[in-house]
Amino acid sequence: MGFVASSKWKPPTDIYETDEALVVYMDIAGMHAEEFTVEYVDGVLTIAGERTARRHEGKPHYHAMEVQVGPFERRFRLPVPVDPESIRASYEQGFLEVRLTKLPARLSGPQSVRVQ
């Protein structure tokens, strides 16, 4: 699994494989489905968006501030071939799930061909 560098903050993400699919599961609460962009180009899946800060009455005095806000981006070089037409994304209860159908494994190993 290859990770591609980016200067934006990175939500925690799990990537796992089933028999049929590759699944990307991102922990990113406080957003709406239309605030994400999900793209797959040349073997790299990119998930991006921007989480805005919650509005407070008055000026809050923070004692701790660990919830990251602002633009984020995660880029993953996928470990298996997938069908780009199969990409599906859903957002529910603070988790973004992206599913891509795996393509059958290509034949590997030595191949011989008769020269004509």
N, C-alpha and C positions, 0 to 999 in steps of 0.2 A: 504494500500500500504506500503510495507516494504522497507526500504533502507538499503543497506549493506555497512559498512564502508570500505574506501579505502584511502591510503595516496596520491594518484595521484590527479591532478586537475580535476574538474568536469564541463563539458560543461552544460549550461542550457538546461533542457529537460522538455517537456510536455508529459504526458501520459493520453490518453483518451480512452473511450470505445464507440463503435458503437453497433448496434444490432448484427452484425456479427463478429466484430474483436476488438482486443486490439491494439492500435496504440501508438508507442513511436516516438516522434518527437524531434530531437536534433539539436540545433543551433551550428554548428561547421564549420565555413567558413575556406577556405584556404587549403582544403585537396582534395584528389582524392579518388574515391570509393574503390580502391584496398588497401588503407591505413587503413581501418577499419577491426576489427574483431568483429563479432557478434555471440554470443553463447547462447544457452538456455539449462540449465541443472538443473534438480530437482526443477523446479519452479522459478529459478533465471535467468534473462536475463542479460548478460554482454556485454557491448559495450566498446571497447578499441581501442587505436591507439596512434599516436604521431604526434603532429603538430610541424613542424619545423619553425624556425624564418625566416623571409624574408631576402634576401641578399641585402645589401646596398653597394653603392660605398663609399669607404673611411670608416672612423669611425664615425658613427652618434652620435650626441649629443641629447639625448632624453630630452624632457620637460615633457613628460608624457609617461608611459608605462603600459597599461592596458590589452593589448592583450596577453593572456597566451599562452605559447608554452611549448613543452615537452610532456612527456607521460600523457595520461588521461585514466580514466576508470570510468564507471558508472555501478553499479550493482543494479538491481531492483528485489525484490521478487514480482512476478505478483499477482494481487488481484483476478484473476479468472482463472479457468482451461483453457489452450489453447492446440491446436494441435501442437506438436513440428515439425511435418512434414510440417506445413503450413507457417513457418517463411519466410518472404520476406523482403529484405532491398533495398532501393534505395537512391541515393545521388544526389541532384539537387539544384543548386543556394545556396549552403552553408548550406543546411539542410539535415540531415540523417533521413529517415523515415523507421521504422521497423513495419511490420504488422504481427500479429498472429491471426489466426482464433480461436474464442472462441469455447470451447466444450459445449454441452448442460449441463445445471445445473443438478446435481445429485438430486435424490429424497432425501428429508430430512424429519425429523420428526420421530415420533415413528413408528417402524415397528414391526409386530408380525409374528411369524412363528409357524407352528404346529409342535410339537415334534412327531417324529415317532418312 
